[in-house]
C-alpha cells in the first residue's frame, strides 16, 4: 500500500513538471500590441515587470508571457534588465515601438521609482 501511494505521488510530480515545462509562449495567440510596465527596483538590482491582462481576451497567453519573462525555471528567461526584455521580445517576434513614463505612487514619498511603459508590436514575418 505504501509503495503504491509513493509511486502515485511520484507520477503526479513527474506529470506536473512536464505540464509546467510544456507551457511555452505562443506568439501567434498574443495580441498585436503589448504594453509592458517596467519598474526600476534598485534594491533588488533589476527591473520589475507588469503586464495588464485584466478583462482581456488574451488573458491566459498574457499570463504565460509574464511567467516566461519573470521565471528562470522551465525554460523561462528571467528578465533582469531592459536589454534582456528587448532581446526576449524580439526573439518572440515583437518589435520595440515606443516607451513613455508611467505614474508611480508608492508608500514612501521620498523613494525614487522610475516606471516606464514599453510598447511592443508583433512583426509580420
C-alpha positions in Angstrom: 0.0 0.0 0.0 2.8 2.4 0.9 4.7 1.6 -2.3 1.6 2.2 -4.4 1.0 5.6 -2.7 4.6 6.6 -3.2 4.5 5.6 -6.9 1.3 7.5 -7.4 2.8 10.6 -5.8 6.0 10.3 -7.9 3.9 10.0 -11.1 1.9 13.1 -10.1 5.0 15.2 -9.7 6.5 14.0 -13.0 3.3 14.8 -14.9 3.0 18.1 -13.2 6.6 19.1 -14.1 6.0 18.1 -17.7 2.9 20.2 -17.8 4.9 23.2 -16.5 7.7 22.8 -18.9 5.3 22.4 -21.8 3.8 25.8 -21.1 5.7 27.9 -23.6 4.6 31.2 -25.1 2.8 31.0 -28.4 3.3 34.4 -30.0 0.5 33.8 -32.5 -2.0 33.8 -29.7 -0.8 37.1 -28.3 -2.3 40.5 -29.3 -0.7 42.7 -31.9 0.4 45.3 -29.3 1.7 44.6 -25.8 2.4 47.2 -23.2 4.9 46.1 -20.5 5.3 48.3 -17.5 8.9 48.3 -16.3 9.8 49.5 -12.8 13.3 50.2 -11.6 13.9 48.1 -8.5 17.3 49.4 -7.2 17.0 47.5 -4.0 17.0 44.1 -5.8 19.2 45.1 -8.6 17.0 44.6 -11.6 13.6 45.5 -13.0 10.1 44.6 -12.1 7.7 43.8 -14.9 3.9 44.2 -15.1 1.6 43.2 -17.9 -2.1 44.2 -17.5 -4.3 41.4 -18.8 -7.4 42.1 -16.7 -10.6 41.7 -18.8 -8.5 40.8 -21.8 -9.4 38.2 -24.4 -5.8 37.2 -24.3 -5.6 36.7 -20.6 -4.2 33.1 -20.5 -1.5 33.7 -23.0 -0.5 37.1 -21.4 -0.2 35.4 -18.0 2.0 32.8 -19.7 4.1 35.5 -21.2 4.5 37.2 -17.8 5.7 33.9 -16.2 8.0 33.3 -19.1 9.6 36.8 -18.7 9.9 36.6 -14.9 10.9 33.0 -14.2 14.2 31.3 -14.6 12.6 27.9 -14.3 11.1 25.7 -17.0 12.7 27.5 -19.9 11.8 31.0 -18.7 14.0 33.9 -19.4 14.3 35.6 -16.0 14.5 39.1 -17.4 16.6 41.3 -15.2 17.4 44.3 -17.4 15.7 46.3 -20.1 18.2 44.9 -22.6 17.0 41.4 -21.7 13.4 42.4 -22.2 14.1 43.9 -25.6 16.0 40.8 -26.7 13.5 38.3 -25.4 10.5 40.1 -27.0 12.5 40.3 -30.3 13.1 36.6 -30.1 9.3 36.1 -29.6 8.6 38.1 -32.8 7.8 41.5 -31.3 9.4 44.8 -32.3 10.0 47.8 -29.9 7.7 50.6 -30.8 7.9 53.3 -28.1 8.2 53.9 -24.4 6.6 56.5 -22.1 6.7 57.4 -18.4 4.1 55.9 -16.2 3.0 57.4 -12.9 4.4 55.7 -9.8 2.8 56.0 -6.4 4.5 54.3 -3.6 4.2 54.2 0.2 7.3 56.2 0.7 7.0 59.6 -1.0 10.8 60.1 -0.8 11.6 56.9 -2.6 12.5 57.4 -6.3 10.9 54.8 -8.5 11.1 55.1 -12.2 8.3 53.4 -14.1 8.0 53.2 -17.9 5.5 51.6 -20.3 7.3 49.9 -23.1 5.2 49.2 -26.2 5.9 46.2 -28.5 4.2 45.3 -31.8 4.1 41.9 -33.3 6.2 41.9 -36.5 4.6 40.5 -39.7 7.2 37.9 -40.6 
